[in-house]
C-alpha cells in the first residue's frame, strides 16, 4: 500500500534520526507544522517542500513518495 504524504515526511525525518523538534530547529520550521503534516492534517506549500528536500538532500519526488 502506498504511503501517505505525512508518512513519507515522517520516514525521511526518522531516516535522519531526528525528532520533530530537532528537525524544526535545524530547518527553521515550526514543530507544530511538522506534526500537522505528518498527521496528514494538511500539506506544506512548495517552499517548505523544497526546504525539506534540500535539507534531506533528496528530490521532491522522493520527499513525497512519487514513483515514476
PyMOL Python script that loads the backbone (N, CA, C, O; Angstrom):
from pymol import cmd

cmd.read_pdbstr("""\
ATOM      1  N   UNK A   1       0.838  -1.179   0.000  1.00  0.00           N
ATOM      2  CA  UNK A   1       0.000   0.000   0.000  1.00  0.00           C
ATOM      3  C   UNK A   1       0.886   1.246   0.000  1.00  0.00           C
ATOM      4  O   UNK A   1       1.904   1.302   0.691  1.00  0.00           O
ATOM      5  N   UNK A   2       0.484   2.230  -0.779  1.00  0.00           N
ATOM      6  CA  UNK A   2       1.262   3.450  -0.892  1.00  0.00           C
ATOM      7  C   UNK A   2       1.179   4.273   0.396  1.00  0.00           C
ATOM      8  O   UNK A   2       0.115   4.394   1.002  1.00  0.00           O
ATOM      9  N   UNK A   3       2.318   4.832   0.800  1.00  0.00           N
ATOM     10  CA  UNK A   3       2.353   5.676   1.988  1.00  0.00           C
ATOM     11  C   UNK A   3       1.658   6.999   1.713  1.00  0.00           C
ATOM     12  O   UNK A   3       1.625   7.476   0.578  1.00  0.00           O
ATOM     13  N   UNK A   4       1.107   7.581   2.762  1.00  0.00           N
ATOM     14  CA  UNK A   4       0.539   8.920   2.639  1.00  0.00           C
ATOM     15  C   UNK A   4       1.684   9.931   2.609  1.00  0.00           C
ATOM     16  O   UNK A   4       2.835   9.607   2.899  1.00  0.00           O
ATOM     17  N   UNK A   5       1.338  11.142   2.255  1.00  0.00           N
ATOM     18  CA  UNK A   5       2.329  12.202   2.233  1.00  0.00           C
ATOM     19  C   UNK A   5       2.957  12.372   3.616  1.00  0.00           C
ATOM     20  O   UNK A   5       4.175  12.492   3.741  1.00  0.00           O
ATOM     21  N   UNK A   6       2.119  12.379   4.648  1.00  0.00           N
ATOM     22  CA  UNK A   6       2.623  12.531   6.014  1.00  0.00           C
ATOM     23  C   UNK A   6       3.540  11.394   6.421  1.00  0.00           C
ATOM     24  O   UNK A   6       4.548  11.615   7.093  1.00  0.00           O
ATOM     25  N   UNK A   7       3.198  10.175   6.016  1.00  0.00           N
ATOM     26  CA  UNK A   7       4.061   9.027   6.319  1.00  0.00           C
ATOM     27  C   UNK A   7       5.417   9.162   5.648  1.00  0.00           C
ATOM     28  O   UNK A   7       6.436   8.771   6.217  1.00  0.00           O
ATOM     29  N   UNK A   8       5.434   9.716   4.438  1.00  0.00           N
ATOM     30  CA  UNK A   8       6.711   9.944   3.759  1.00  0.00           C
ATOM     31  C   UNK A   8       7.550  10.984   4.492  1.00  0.00           C
ATOM     32  O   UNK A   8       8.756  10.805   4.659  1.00  0.00           O
ATOM     33  N   UNK A   9       6.921  12.059   4.926  1.00  0.00           N
ATOM     34  CA  UNK A   9       7.654  13.080   5.666  1.00  0.00           C
ATOM     35  C   UNK A   9       8.247  12.503   6.948  1.00  0.00           C
ATOM     36  O   UNK A   9       9.397  12.779   7.290  1.00  0.00           O
ATOM     37  N   UNK A  10       7.466  11.714   7.640  1.00  0.00           N
ATOM     38  CA  UNK A  10       7.947  11.087   8.875  1.00  0.00           C
ATOM     39  C   UNK A  10       9.086  10.111   8.583  1.00  0.00           C
ATOM     40  O   UNK A  10      10.067  10.059   9.325  1.00  0.00           O
ATOM     41  N   UNK A  11       8.957   9.339   7.503  1.00  0.00           N
ATOM     42  CA  UNK A  11      10.000   8.390   7.119  1.00  0.00           C
ATOM     43  C   UNK A  11      11.341   9.098   6.936  1.00  0.00           C
ATOM     44  O   UNK A  11      12.356   8.660   7.477  1.00  0.00           O
ATOM     45  N   UNK A  12      11.344  10.195   6.172  1.00  0.00           N
ATOM     46  CA  UNK A  12      12.609  10.888   5.918  1.00  0.00           C
ATOM     47  C   UNK A  12      13.181  11.512   7.182  1.00  0.00           C
ATOM     48  O   UNK A  12      14.397  11.526   7.377  1.00  0.00           O
ATOM     49  N   UNK A  13      12.306  12.030   8.042  1.00  0.00           N
ATOM     50  CA  UNK A  13      12.794  12.586   9.314  1.00  0.00           C
ATOM     51  C   UNK A  13      13.438  11.500  10.161  1.00  0.00           C
ATOM     52  O   UNK A  13      14.515  11.697  10.724  1.00  0.00           O
ATOM     53  N   UNK A  14      12.769  10.345  10.247  1.00  0.00           N
ATOM     54  CA  UNK A  14      13.301   9.244  11.054  1.00  0.00           C
ATOM     55  C   UNK A  14      14.572   8.665  10.448  1.00  0.00           C
ATOM     56  O   UNK A  14      15.427   8.173  11.184  1.00  0.00           O
ATOM     57  N   UNK A  15      14.723   8.709   9.123  1.00  0.00           N
ATOM     58  CA  UNK A  15      15.949   8.245   8.473  1.00  0.00           C
ATOM     59  C   UNK A  15      17.147   9.054   8.955  1.00  0.00           C
ATOM     60  O   UNK A  15      18.258   8.533   9.057  1.00  0.00           O
ATOM     61  N   UNK A  16      16.914  10.326   9.248  1.00  0.00           N
ATOM     62  CA  UNK A  16      17.981  11.197   9.765  1.00  0.00           C
ATOM     63  C   UNK A  16      18.127  11.079  11.280  1.00  0.00           C
ATOM     64  O   UNK A  16      19.024  11.686  11.865  1.00  0.00           O
ATOM     65  N   UNK A  17      17.246  10.298  11.922  1.00  0.00           N
ATOM     66  CA  UNK A  17      17.320  10.122  13.365  1.00  0.00           C
ATOM     67  C   UNK A  17      16.928  11.360  14.147  1.00  0.00           C
ATOM     68  O   UNK A  17      17.452  11.608  15.233  1.00  0.00           O
ATOM     69  N   UNK A  18      16.004  12.139  13.595  1.00  0.00           N
ATOM     70  CA  UNK A  18      15.612  13.394  14.222  1.00  0.00           C
ATOM     71  C   UNK A  18      14.215  13.321  14.830  1.00  0.00           C
ATOM     72  O   UNK A  18      13.340  12.614  14.331  1.00  0.00           O
ATOM     73  N   UNK A  19      14.028  14.057  15.902  1.00  0.00           N
ATOM     74  CA  UNK A  19      12.686  14.279  16.429  1.00  0.00           C
ATOM     75  C   UNK A  19      12.084  15.441  15.648  1.00  0.00           C
ATOM     76  O   UNK A  19      12.783  16.133  14.908  1.00  0.00           O
ATOM     77  N   UNK A  20      10.790  15.647  15.818  1.00  0.00           N
ATOM     78  CA  UNK A  20      10.167  16.796  15.167  1.00  0.00           C
ATOM     79  C   UNK A  20      10.783  18.101  15.654  1.00  0.00           C
ATOM     80  O   UNK A  20      10.985  19.027  14.868  1.00  0.00           O
ATOM     81  N   UNK A  21      11.077  18.175  16.925  1.00  0.00           N
ATOM     82  CA  UNK A  21      11.678  19.378  17.497  1.00  0.00           C
ATOM     83  C   UNK A  21      13.063  19.627  16.917  1.00  0.00           C
ATOM     84  O   UNK A  21      13.404  20.766  16.596  1.00  0.00           O
ATOM     85  N   UNK A  22      13.858  18.581  16.782  1.00  0.00           N
ATOM     86  CA  UNK A  22      15.195  18.727  16.209  1.00  0.00           C
ATOM     87  C   UNK A  22      15.126  19.166  14.746  1.00  0.00           C
ATOM     88  O   UNK A  22      15.917  19.999  14.305  1.00  0.00           O
ATOM     89  N   UNK A  23      14.178  18.602  13.998  1.00  0.00           N
ATOM     90  CA  UNK A  23      14.004  18.999  12.605  1.00  0.00           C
ATOM     91  C   UNK A  23      13.585  20.467  12.525  1.00  0.00           C
ATOM     92  O   UNK A  23      14.077  21.215  11.680  1.00  0.00           O
ATOM     93  N   UNK A  24      12.691  20.866  13.396  1.00  0.00           N
ATOM     94  CA  UNK A  24      12.244  22.255  13.417  1.00  0.00           C
ATOM     95  C   UNK A  24      13.419  23.197  13.666  1.00  0.00           C
ATOM     96  O   UNK A  24      13.553  24.211  12.981  1.00  0.00           O
ATOM     97  N   UNK A  25      14.259  22.878  14.625  1.00  0.00           N
ATOM     98  CA  UNK A  25      15.423  23.719  14.928  1.00  0.00           C
ATOM     99  C   UNK A  25      16.404  23.757  13.767  1.00  0.00           C
ATOM    100  O   UNK A  25      16.983  24.804  13.477  1.00  0.00           O
ATOM    101  N   UNK A  26      16.597  22.625  13.103  1.00  0.00           N
ATOM    102  CA  UNK A  26      17.571  22.541  12.012  1.00  0.00           C
ATOM    103  C   UNK A  26      17.095  23.262  10.746  1.00  0.00           C
ATOM    104  O   UNK A  26      17.918  23.734   9.962  1.00  0.00           O
ATOM    105  N   UNK A  27      15.786  23.350  10.543  1.00  0.00           N
ATOM    106  CA  UNK A  27      15.259  23.918   9.303  1.00  0.00           C
ATOM    107  C   UNK A  27      14.600  25.283   9.473  1.00  0.00           C
ATOM    108  O   UNK A  27      14.359  25.988   8.492  1.00  0.00           O
ATOM    109  N   UNK A  28      14.309  25.653  10.717  1.00  0.00           N
ATOM    110  CA  UNK A  28      13.600  26.905  10.950  1.00  0.00           C
ATOM    111  C   UNK A  28      12.095  26.780  10.797  1.00  0.00           C
ATOM    112  O   UNK A  28      11.373  27.775  10.864  1.00  0.00           O
ATOM    113  N   UNK A  29      11.619  25.555  10.591  1.00  0.00           N
ATOM    114  CA  UNK A  29      10.174  25.318  10.510  1.00  0.00           C
ATOM    115  C   UNK A  29       9.611  25.168  11.918  1.00  0.00           C
ATOM    116  O   UNK A  29      10.355  24.901  12.861  1.00  0.00           O
ATOM    117  N   UNK A  30       8.337  25.333  12.057  1.00  0.00           N
ATOM    118  CA  UNK A  30       7.707  25.165  13.368  1.00  0.00           C
ATOM    119  C   UNK A  30       7.389  23.694  13.607  1.00  0.00           C
ATOM    120  O   UNK A  30       6.917  22.995  12.711  1.00  0.00           O
ATOM    121  N   UNK A  31       7.652  23.235  14.822  1.00  0.00           N
ATOM    122  CA  UNK A  31       7.390  21.835  15.173  1.00  0.00           C
ATOM    123  C   UNK A  31       5.915  21.502  14.988  1.00  0.00           C
ATOM    124  O   UNK A  31       5.578  20.399  14.556  1.00  0.00           O
ATOM    125  N   UNK A  32       5.043  22.436  15.309  1.00  0.00           N
ATOM    126  CA  UNK A  32       3.612  22.197  15.168  1.00  0.00           C
ATOM    127  C   UNK A  32       3.230  21.954  13.705  1.00  0.00           C
ATOM    128  O   UNK A  32       2.351  21.142  13.417  1.00  0.00           O
ATOM    129  N   UNK A  33       3.892  22.660  12.782  1.00  0.00           N
ATOM    130  CA  UNK A  33       3.628  22.458  11.358  1.00  0.00           C
ATOM    131  C   UNK A  33       4.079  21.068  10.928  1.00  0.00           C
ATOM    132  O   UNK A  33       3.369  20.382  10.192  1.00  0.00           O
ATOM    133  N   UNK A  34       5.246  20.656  11.382  1.00  0.00           N
ATOM    134  CA  UNK A  34       5.762  19.332  11.036  1.00  0.00           C
ATOM    135  C   UNK A  34       4.811  18.257  11.553  1.00  0.00           C
ATOM    136  O   UNK A  34       4.493  17.308  10.835  1.00  0.00           O
ATOM    137  N   UNK A  35       4.357  18.403  12.796  1.00  0.00           N
ATOM    138  CA  UNK A  35       3.416  17.459  13.382  1.00  0.00           C
ATOM    139  C   UNK A  35       2.128  17.397  12.569  1.00  0.00           C
ATOM    140  O   UNK A  35       1.614  16.312  12.301  1.00  0.00           O
ATOM    141  N   UNK A  36       1.614  18.538  12.182  1.00  0.00           N
ATOM    142  CA  UNK A  36       0.379  18.639  11.404  1.00  0.00           C
ATOM    143  C   UNK A  36       0.529  17.905  10.079  1.00  0.00           C
ATOM    144  O   UNK A  36      -0.351  17.139   9.687  1.00  0.00           O
ATOM    145  N   UNK A  37       1.647  18.137   9.387  1.00  0.00           N
ATOM    146  CA  UNK A  37       1.875  17.498   8.090  1.00  0.00           C
ATOM    147  C   UNK A  37       2.012  15.990   8.237  1.00  0.00           C
ATOM    148  O   UNK A  37       1.435  15.231   7.459  1.00  0.00           O
ATOM    149  N   UNK A  38       2.779  15.556   9.241  1.00  0.00           N
ATOM    150  CA  UNK A  38       2.996  14.118   9.433  1.00  0.00           C
ATOM    151  C   UNK A  38       1.707  13.397   9.820  1.00  0.00           C
ATOM    152  O   UNK A  38       1.578  12.197   9.577  1.00  0.00           O
ATOM    153  N   UNK A  39       0.763  14.102  10.411  1.00  0.00           N
ATOM    154  CA  UNK A  39      -0.527  13.519  10.783  1.00  0.00           C
ATOM    155  C   UNK A  39      -1.526  13.591   9.625  1.00  0.00           C
ATOM    156  O   UNK A  39      -2.697  13.249   9.789  1.00  0.00           O
ATOM    157  N   UNK A  40      -1.062  14.035   8.463  1.00  0.00           N
ATOM    158  CA  UNK A  40      -1.907  14.168   7.268  1.00  0.00           C
ATOM    159  C   UNK A  40      -3.104  15.099   7.487  1.00  0.00           C
ATOM    160  O   UNK A  40      -4.189  14.882   6.947  1.00  0.00           O
ATOM    161  N   UNK A  41      -2.878  16.131   8.285  1.00  0.00           N
ATOM    162  CA  UNK A  41      -3.935  17.116   8.524  1.00  0.00           C
ATOM    163  C   UNK A  41      -3.822  18.299   7.574  1.00  0.00           C
ATOM    164  O   UNK A  41      -4.702  19.159   7.535  1.00  0.00           O
ATOM    165  N   UNK A  42      -2.747  18.341   6.817  1.00  0.00           N
ATOM    166  CA  UNK A  42      -2.513  19.421   5.865  1.00  0.00           C
ATOM    167  C   UNK A  42      -1.237  19.141   5.096  1.00  0.00           C
ATOM    168  O   UNK A  42      -0.526  18.175   5.372  1.00  0.00           O
ATOM    169  N   UNK A  43      -0.959  19.996   4.134  1.00  0.00           N
ATOM    170  CA  UNK A  43       0.223  19.826   3.291  1.00  0.00           C
ATOM    171  C   UNK A  43       1.077  21.075   3.325  1.00  0.00           C
ATOM    172  O   UNK A  43       0.554  22.189   3.357  1.00  0.00           O
ATOM    173  N   UNK A  44       2.395  20.897   3.318  1.00  0.00           N
ATOM    174  CA  UNK A  44       3.271  22.068   3.259  1.00  0.00           C
ATOM    175  C   UNK A  44       3.199  22.700   1.868  1.00  0.00           C
ATOM    176  O   UNK A  44       2.933  22.017   0.879  1.00  0.00           O
ATOM    177  N   UNK A  45       3.438  24.005   1.805  1.00  0.00           N
ATOM    178  CA  UNK A  45       3.495  24.634   0.492  1.00  0.00           C
ATOM    179  C   UNK A  45       4.807  24.252  -0.187  1.00  0.00           C
ATOM    180  O   UNK A  45       5.673  23.633   0.432  1.00  0.00           O
ATOM    181  N   UNK A  46       4.951  24.612  -1.427  1.00  0.00           N
ATOM    182  CA  UNK A  46       6.114  24.181  -2.210  1.00  0.00           C
ATOM    183  C   UNK A  46       7.419  24.699  -1.614  1.00  0.00           C
ATOM    184  O   UNK A  46       8.436  24.008  -1.678  1.00  0.00           O
ATOM    185  N   UNK A  47       7.414  25.889  -1.041  1.00  0.00           N
ATOM    186  CA  UNK A  47       8.639  26.424  -0.435  1.00  0.00           C
ATOM    187  C   UNK A  47       9.121  25.541   0.715  1.00  0.00           C
ATOM    188  O   UNK A  47      10.319  25.293   0.855  1.00  0.00           O
ATOM    189  N   UNK A  48       8.190  25.072   1.529  1.00  0.00           N
ATOM    190  CA  UNK A  48       8.563  24.190   2.632  1.00  0.00           C
ATOM    191  C   UNK A  48       9.025  22.836   2.101  1.00  0.00           C
ATOM    192  O   UNK A  48       9.950  22.234   2.647  1.00  0.00           O
ATOM    193  N   UNK A  49       8.383  22.360   1.039  1.00  0.00           N
ATOM    194  CA  UNK A  49       8.798  21.087   0.435  1.00  0.00           C
ATOM    195  C   UNK A  49      10.236  21.179  -0.074  1.00  0.00           C
ATOM    196  O   UNK A  49      11.036  20.268   0.140  1.00  0.00           O
ATOM    197  N   UNK A  50      10.554  22.273  -0.740  1.00  0.00           N
ATOM    198  CA  UNK A  50      11.911  22.468  -1.250  1.00  0.00           C
ATOM    199  C   UNK A  50      12.905  22.529  -0.087  1.00  0.00           C
ATOM    200  O   UNK A  50      13.984  21.942  -0.157  1.00  0.00           O
ATOM    201  N   UNK A  51      12.535  23.238   0.976  1.00  0.00           N
ATOM    202  CA  UNK A  51      13.410  23.346   2.150  1.00  0.00           C
ATOM    203  C   UNK A  51      13.693  21.970   2.748  1.00  0.00           C
ATOM    204  O   UNK A  51      14.835  21.663   3.090  1.00  0.00           O
ATOM    205  N   UNK A  52      12.651  21.136   2.874  1.00  0.00           N
ATOM    206  CA  UNK A  52      12.832  19.792   3.432  1.00  0.00           C
ATOM    207  C   UNK A  52      13.640  18.899   2.502  1.00  0.00           C
ATOM    208  O   UNK A  52      14.535  18.183   2.952  1.00  0.00           O
ATOM    209  N   UNK A  53      13.333  18.937   1.209  1.00  0.00           N
ATOM    210  CA  UNK A  53      14.082  18.116   0.252  1.00  0.00           C
ATOM    211  C   UNK A  53      15.555  18.513   0.249  1.00  0.00           C
ATOM    212  O   UNK A  53      16.427  17.644   0.232  1.00  0.00           O
ATOM    213  N   UNK A  54      15.838  19.802   0.264  1.00  0.00           N
ATOM    214  CA  UNK A  54      17.231  20.259   0.308  1.00  0.00           C
ATOM    215  C   UNK A  54      17.907  19.804   1.601  1.00  0.00           C
ATOM    216  O   UNK A  54      19.053  19.355   1.584  1.00  0.00           O
ATOM    217  N   UNK A  55      17.197  19.921   2.710  1.00  0.00           N
ATOM    218  CA  UNK A  55      17.758  19.508   3.990  1.00  0.00           C
ATOM    219  C   UNK A  55      18.125  18.022   3.981  1.00  0.00           C
ATOM    220  O   UNK A  55      19.194  17.633   4.453  1.00  0.00           O
ATOM    221  N   UNK A  56      17.222  17.198   3.437  1.00  0.00           N
ATOM    222  CA  UNK A  56      17.456  15.757   3.389  1.00  0.00           C
ATOM    223  C   UNK A  56      18.354  15.342   2.218  1.00  0.00           C
ATOM    224  O   UNK A  56      18.774  14.188   2.130  1.00  0.00           O
ATOM    225  N   UNK A  57      18.643  16.284   1.327  1.00  0.00           N
ATOM    226  CA  UNK A  57      19.446  16.037   0.131  1.00  0.00           C
ATOM    227  C   UNK A  57      18.805  14.957  -0.746  1.00  0.00           C
ATOM    228  O   UNK A  57      19.457  14.010  -1.185  1.00  0.00           O
ATOM    229  N   UNK A  58      17.509  15.138  -0.981  1.00  0.00           N
ATOM    230  CA  UNK A  58      16.736  14.242  -1.840  1.00  0.00           C
ATOM    231  C   UNK A  58      15.921  15.090  -2.809  1.00  0.00           C
ATOM    232  O   UNK A  58      15.842  16.310  -2.665  1.00  0.00           O
ATOM    233  N   UNK A  59      15.319  14.436  -3.797  1.00  0.00           N
ATOM    234  CA  UNK A  59      14.469  15.151  -4.743  1.00  0.00           C
ATOM    235  C   UNK A  59      13.083  15.372  -4.142  1.00  0.00           C
ATOM    236  O   UNK A  59      12.705  14.726  -3.165  1.00  0.00           O
ATOM    237  N   UNK A  60      12.345  16.286  -4.736  1.00  0.00           N
ATOM    238  CA  UNK A  60      10.960  16.491  -4.310  1.00  0.00           C
ATOM    239  C   UNK A  60      10.146  15.221  -4.532  1.00  0.00           C
ATOM    240  O   UNK A  60       9.283  14.894  -3.718  1.00  0.00           O
ATOM    241  N   UNK A  61      10.406  14.504  -5.621  1.00  0.00           N
ATOM    242  CA  UNK A  61       9.708  13.241  -5.872  1.00  0.00           C
ATOM    243  C   UNK A  61       9.935  12.257  -4.727  1.00  0.00           C
ATOM    244  O   UNK A  61       8.996  11.618  -4.253  1.00  0.00           O
ATOM    245  N   UNK A  62      11.182  12.141  -4.288  1.00  0.00           N
ATOM    246  CA  UNK A  62      11.487  11.233  -3.174  1.00  0.00           C
ATOM    247  C   UNK A  62      10.783  11.685  -1.902  1.00  0.00           C
ATOM    248  O   UNK A  62      10.257  10.864  -1.151  1.00  0.00           O
ATOM    249  N   UNK A  63      10.773  12.986  -1.665  1.00  0.00           N
ATOM    250  CA  UNK A  63      10.163  13.534  -0.451  1.00  0.00           C
ATOM    251  C   UNK A  63       8.695  13.129  -0.339  1.00  0.00           C
ATOM    252  O   UNK A  63       8.223  12.770   0.740  1.00  0.00           O
ATOM    253  N   UNK A  64       7.986  13.189  -1.448  1.00  0.00           N
ATOM    254  CA  UNK A  64       6.550  12.926  -1.397  1.00  0.00           C
ATOM    255  C   UNK A  64       6.198  11.481  -1.762  1.00  0.00           C
ATOM    256  O   UNK A  64       5.026  11.105  -1.749  1.00  0.00           O
ATOM    257  N   UNK A  65       7.213  10.670  -2.089  1.00  0.00           N
ATOM    258  CA  UNK A  65       6.959   9.271  -2.380  1.00  0.00           C
ATOM    259  C   UNK A  65       6.450   9.017  -3.779  1.00  0.00           C
ATOM    260  O   UNK A  65       5.810   7.998  -4.041  1.00  0.00           O
ATOM    261  N   UNK A  66       6.734   9.940  -4.679  1.00  0.00           N
ATOM    262  CA  UNK A  66       6.278   9.781  -6.074  1.00  0.00           C
ATOM    263  C   UNK A  66       7.177   8.791  -6.787  1.00  0.00           C
ATOM    264  O   UNK A  66       8.402   8.906  -6.771  1.00  0.00           O
ATOM    265  N   UNK A  67       6.537   7.819  -7.410  1.00  0.00           N
ATOM    266  CA  UNK A  67       7.269   6.820  -8.183  1.00  0.00           C
ATOM    267  C   UNK A  67       7.002   7.038  -9.650  1.00  0.00           C
ATOM    268  O   UNK A  67       5.853   7.178 -10.069  1.00  0.00           O
ATOM    269  N   UNK A  68       8.061   7.067 -10.429  1.00  0.00           N
ATOM    270  CA  UNK A  68       7.940   7.311 -11.876  1.00  0.00           C
ATOM    271  C   UNK A  68       7.994   5.981 -12.611  1.00  0.00           C
ATOM    272  O   UNK A  68       7.910   5.951 -13.839  1.00  0.00           O
TER     273      UNK A  68
END
""", "prot")
cmd.dss("prot")
cmd.show_as("cartoon", "prot")
cmd.util.cbc("prot")
cmd.orient("prot")
